[in-house]
Amino acid sequence: MENNSVFDNNNSSSSGPGESTVPQDLPLTILISVLSVAWVTFITFYASRCFGFVVTKIIQWRWKLRDGSTYFQIGSLYFSPLAGRLVFRDVRFFTTSFALSVVDGYFRLRYWSADDPNPPGMSKSSRIIFQLNGLSYHVYNHDSRYSELQKLLQQS
């Protein structure tokens, strides 16, 4: 009876006792492991920043915010459809008249919550939550007032 087992080490081509053989697919296994670690590191630490950069560029292109008087940036953006959450960090919007910046915040939609059986008028838990941390709004220059003043001075 002939034994053609894959695990049979009694072949004449096998190495002698004490010699180790390297499997042929070991370099591929190491390469796949290193690439997997790199991919998990990217997803964990950098994907939200790259997504924020792409969304920033799309918004700037769509609303033509590339002129010198307007600046818009999203530092990082994370979207979790299963949790119903959109998390953002370092959002900045500057114009010649005002500046709006948010350190971080999130928008959460609790779509999986069951209906609240409380009668109307009773306190209910909300399904939409919007939170901003570090919101700052600065008004300066008042360009519209300066342009009105300039028009008045030119008329007189």
Secondary structure, DSSP 8 states (H G I E B T S, - for coil): -----TT---STTS--TT-----TTHHHHHHHHHHHHHHHHHHHHTHHHHHHHHHHHHHHHHTT--STT-EEEEEEEEEETTTTEEEEEEEEEE-SSEEEEEEEEEEEE-TT-------TTS----SEEEEEES-EEEE-S-HHHHHHHHHHHHH-
